[in-house]
Amino acid sequence: MVHVRRFGLHAIAIMLGVVLMLPFYWALIGSLKQMTEVRQIPLVWWPAEPQWINFLTVWQTQFFPNWVMNSVFLTVVATTGTVVSSSLAGYAFARFRFPGRGLLFTITLATLMLPAYVLLIPNYMLFWKLGWLNTYLPLTVPFWFGSAFFIFLFRQFFMTIPMELDEAAKIDGASPPRIFWSIMLPLSAPVFATAAIIEGIARWNDFLRPLIILNQPQNFPLSVGLRYFWVNPGDSLPKDHLLMAASVIMTLPVIILFFIGQRSFVRGVVMSGIKG
């Protein structure tokens, strides 16, 4: 009976996996098709002649290498800022005792209830007043002031580390920064990996913020540049096959990142007090 139940669960998991992978398969196959095959009815599930040249054509498109490098730069800077600042704030909430700590932490968590779209216009007006429009400053600087979700994540993780380690370090003369660097960091690899994966994927896929901030094509990240394969001024020919190829190029780094760090990702979530 146990084996039958396990077989049923595995069968359901496999079917769900196939369904979830179907869009990616369609994009991958579409990237290898000729334009006439992409919209052909009945559907073409495998191209007659795989067009690997589509990927070369995409890479040789004007500004495409710029878009890739811009995405890498923005993702690395913003992710680093979020992880560093949130870990420091989480460490302070978990280890320090100061007046108003509980109220301040509650206010921090309350910001999670604000939809990002509510802050879109106020943020745009702020960046306009600062003269930051069409620069990378709005896409990098705000992420160095912490994220409420990741502050909570780091706080929960740090609270699982015994206080005796801090007390022993203080007896040896270690300051709070030294305790954070020498004790907390080595023990916090899973939660750092979790935060880096979640934030890295979010920043790599970020579309709306750079769309309204940047207005020069060479400065676009890849997420915004993809739309030029869909609607290209002055070019009436459809480019669905090139759009599929560009989408595959953009998706692969995310998939590779997740599979490399999936063990640390799961461990970080479980050990941060979020399980259940």
Stockholm file with secondary structure:
# STOCKHOLM 1.0

chainA/1-276         MVHVRRFGLHAIAIMLGVVLMLPFYWALIGSLKQMTEVRQIPLVWWPAEPQWINFLTVWQTQFFPNWVMNSVFLTVVATTGTVVSSSLAGYAFARFRFPGRGLLFTITLATLMLPAYVLLIPNYMLFWKLGWLNTYLPLTVPFWFGSAFFIFLFRQFFMTIPMELDEAAKIDGASPPRIFWSIMLPLSAPVFATAAIIEGIARWNDFLRPLIILNQPQNFPLSVGLRYFWVNPGDSLPKDHLLMAASVIMTLPVIILFFIGQRSFVRGVVMSGIKG
#=GR chainA/1-276 SS CHHHHHHHHHHHHHHHHHHHHHHHHHHHHHTTSCHHHHTCSSCCSSCSSCCTHHHHHHHTSTTHHHHHHHHHHHHHHHHHHHHHHHHHHHHHHHHCCCTTHHHHHHHHHHGGGSCGGGGHHHHHHHHHHHTCTTSSGGGTGGGGGCCHHHHHHHHHHHTTSCHHHHHHHHHTTCCHHHHIIIIIHHHCHHHHHHHHHHHHHHHHHCCHHHHHHCCCGGGCCHHHHGGGGTSBTTBCSCCHHHHHHHHHHHHHHHHHHHHHHHHHHHHHHHTTTCCC
#=GC SS_cons         CHHHHHHHHHHHHHHHHHHHHHHHHHHHHHTTSCHHHHTCSSCCSSCSSCCTHHHHHHHTSTTHHHHHHHHHHHHHHHHHHHHHHHHHHHHHHHHCCCTTHHHHHHHHHHGGGSCGGGGHHHHHHHHHHHTCTTSSGGGTGGGGGCCHHHHHHHHHHHTTSCHHHHHHHHHTTCCHHHHIIIIIHHHCHHHHHHHHHHHHHHHHHCCHHHHHHCCCGGGCCHHHHGGGGTSBTTBCSCCHHHHHHHHHHHHHHHHHHHHHHHHHHHHHHHTTTCCC
//
